[in-house]
Amino acid sequence: MGINTNPNETWIIKSSSSLLVHGSTNINSFTCTVASYGKTDTLSFIPSSGKQNIYRVHSILHVPVKNFDCQNRFMTKDLQKTLKLETFPYIIIDIKQLSSLPDGTTKSMEGQVDITISGVKKYYTIPFYVHKKQNLTIMKGKKNVHFSDFKLIPPSKLGGSIRVNDLLEVEVTLEMSKSG
């Protein structure tokens, strides 16, 4: 394949985009969700000169920590406290680069993403899967992270008899449509 010569593209990220965090304790498992991003945003693709199938991306998503819902009031408050809601009200997802455009013919791609939680930024390579749903393009990525990656201590209760495990699976779903 040759060098990308596609012009810049901009996609609209719909407010219905979501973030899920799957985790477990020593007793059971849980899922905390931000069911709706709550606002529209943009994802701008810029072909990298000289590099085939690499797209620089400009998109910084600010996911409100206060919007997490763990389906249990106490778990939700514990997660928000652990993520230092009062000091760091947002999880920041900065998509830096993608291996292709989500043009409907691509089924999967890799993304280079910075995730900032509680003021600590970590760089990840995340596999994204792409599919069409009605008039939307859905881009879904999953990545295992650890509380300790972000210098956080998982919550515990009852003198440590109930402990949240360090490992979490973060799932980002971007619902998008091409601009213009």
C-alpha positions as CSV (number, residue, x, y, z in Angstrom):
1,M,0.0,0.0,0.0
2,G,1.1,3.5,-0.7
3,I,1.3,6.6,1.4
4,N,-2.0,8.0,2.6
5,T,-3.1,10.9,0.4
6,N,-6.6,11.2,1.8
7,P,-7.6,14.7,2.9
8,N,-8.3,15.5,6.5
9,E,-11.5,14.1,7.8
10,T,-13.6,15.1,10.7
11,W,-16.1,12.9,12.5
12,I,-18.7,14.0,15.0
13,I,-18.7,12.0,18.3
14,K,-22.3,11.7,19.5
15,S,-23.3,12.4,23.0
16,S,-24.6,8.8,23.2
17,S,-21.0,7.5,23.3
18,S,-20.2,5.7,26.5
19,L,-17.5,4.4,28.9
20,L,-17.7,1.2,31.0
21,V,-15.3,0.0,33.7
22,H,-15.5,-3.7,34.5
23,G,-13.9,-4.8,37.7
24,S,-14.1,-7.3,40.5
25,T,-13.8,-7.7,44.2
26,N,-12.7,-10.7,46.3
27,I,-16.5,-11.5,46.4
28,N,-18.1,-10.6,43.1
29,S,-17.7,-8.5,39.9
30,F,-19.1,-5.1,39.0
31,T,-19.5,-2.7,36.1
32,C,-19.5,1.1,36.4
33,T,-20.8,3.1,33.5
34,V,-20.9,6.5,32.0
35,A,-23.9,5.6,29.9
36,S,-23.8,8.9,27.9
37,Y,-20.9,11.1,27.2
38,G,-23.4,13.9,27.4
39,K,-22.1,16.2,24.7
40,T,-21.0,16.1,21.1
41,D,-17.3,16.3,20.2
42,T,-15.1,15.9,17.2
43,L,-12.5,13.4,16.0
44,S,-10.2,14.9,13.3
45,F,-8.0,12.6,11.2
46,I,-4.8,14.0,9.6
47,P,-2.8,11.7,7.4
48,S,0.8,11.4,8.5
49,S,3.1,12.4,5.7
50,G,5.5,9.7,4.8
51,K,3.8,7.0,6.8
52,Q,1.4,4.5,5.3
53,N,-1.8,3.7,7.1
54,I,-1.1,6.0,10.0
55,Y,-3.5,8.8,10.9
56,R,-2.7,11.5,13.4
57,V,-5.8,12.3,15.4
58,H,-7.0,15.3,17.3
59,S,-9.6,14.4,19.8
60,I,-9.6,14.9,23.5
61,L,-12.6,13.6,25.4
62,H,-13.3,14.8,29.0
63,V,-15.5,12.1,30.7
64,P,-17.1,13.4,33.9
65,V,-16.2,11.2,36.9
66,K,-19.4,12.3,38.6
67,N,-21.4,10.6,35.8
68,F,-20.2,7.1,36.8
69,D,-23.0,4.8,37.9
70,C,-22.0,1.4,39.5
71,Q,-25.7,0.4,40.2
72,N,-24.9,0.7,43.9
73,R,-24.8,4.0,45.6
74,F,-21.9,3.0,47.9
75,M,-19.8,1.5,45.1
76,T,-20.4,4.6,43.0
77,K,-19.2,7.0,45.8
78,D,-16.2,4.7,46.5
79,L,-15.2,4.8,42.9
80,Q,-15.6,8.6,42.6
81,K,-13.6,9.0,45.8
82,T,-10.8,6.7,44.6
83,L,-10.7,8.6,41.3
84,K,-10.4,11.9,43.3
85,L,-13.5,13.5,41.9
86,E,-13.1,16.7,43.9
87,T,-9.6,17.4,42.5
88,F,-9.8,15.7,39.1
89,P,-13.4,15.8,37.9
90,Y,-12.6,14.3,34.4
91,I,-11.0,11.2,33.0
92,I,-9.3,12.5,29.9
93,I,-9.0,10.3,26.8
94,D,-6.7,11.7,24.2
95,I,-6.7,9.7,21.0
96,K,-3.3,10.5,19.3
97,Q,-3.1,8.1,16.3
98,L,-5.2,5.5,14.5
99,S,-4.0,2.9,12.0
100,S,-7.0,3.6,9.6
101,L,-10.1,5.6,9.1
102,P,-13.4,4.2,10.5
103,D,-14.9,4.4,7.0
104,G,-17.2,1.3,7.1
105,T,-14.8,-1.0,5.3
106,T,-12.4,-1.3,8.2
107,K,-13.3,-3.8,10.8
108,S,-10.5,-3.2,13.2
109,M,-7.7,-0.8,13.9
110,E,-5.1,0.1,16.5
111,G,-5.2,3.4,18.4
112,Q,-2.4,5.2,20.3
113,V,-4.2,6.8,23.3
114,D,-3.2,8.8,26.4
115,I,-5.6,8.2,29.3
116,T,-5.4,10.6,32.3
117,I,-7.0,9.5,35.5
118,S,-6.5,11.5,38.8
119,G,-3.8,13.6,37.1
120,V,-1.7,10.7,36.0
121,K,-1.3,10.2,32.2
122,K,-0.5,6.7,30.7
123,Y,0.0,5.8,27.1
124,Y,-1.7,2.8,25.7
125,T,-2.1,0.9,22.4
126,I,-5.8,0.0,22.2
127,P,-7.4,-2.3,19.6
128,F,-10.6,-0.8,18.3
129,Y,-13.4,-2.7,16.5
130,V,-15.6,-0.9,14.0
131,H,-19.1,-1.6,12.7
132,K,-22.0,0.3,11.3
133,K,-25.3,0.7,13.2
134,Q,-28.0,2.5,11.2
135,N,-26.4,5.8,10.1
136,L,-23.7,5.6,12.8
137,T,-20.2,4.2,12.8
138,I,-19.4,2.5,16.1
139,M,-15.8,2.4,17.3
140,K,-15.3,0.2,20.4
141,G,-12.0,-0.3,22.2
142,K,-11.2,-2.3,25.3
143,K,-8.0,-2.2,27.4
144,N,-7.0,-3.7,30.7
145,V,-5.5,-1.2,33.1
146,H,-4.7,-1.2,36.8
147,F,-5.6,1.3,39.6
148,S,-1.9,1.2,40.4
149,D,-1.0,2.4,36.8
150,F,-2.5,5.7,37.9
151,K,-1.0,5.7,41.5
152,L,-4.4,4.8,42.9
153,I,-5.2,2.3,45.7
154,P,-8.3,0.2,45.0
155,P,-11.1,0.8,47.5
156,S,-11.8,-1.7,50.3
157,K,-14.6,-2.0,52.9
158,L,-15.2,-3.6,56.3
159,G,-11.6,-3.4,57.5
160,G,-10.3,-4.8,54.2
161,S,-12.5,-7.9,54.2
162,I,-14.0,-6.7,50.9
163,R,-11.3,-5.5,48.4
164,V,-11.6,-4.3,44.9
165,N,-8.9,-5.9,42.7
166,D,-6.3,-3.8,41.0
167,L,-7.2,-4.9,37.5
168,L,-9.9,-3.1,35.5
169,E,-11.2,-3.5,31.9
170,V,-12.0,-0.1,30.4
171,E,-14.4,-0.2,27.4
172,V,-14.8,3.0,25.3
173,T,-17.6,3.1,22.7
174,L,-17.6,6.0,20.3
175,E,-20.8,6.5,18.3
176,M,-19.8,8.7,15.3
177,S,-21.0,10.2,12.0
178,K,-18.8,11.7,9.3
179,S,-19.0,15.5,9.3
180,G,-20.1,17.2,6.1
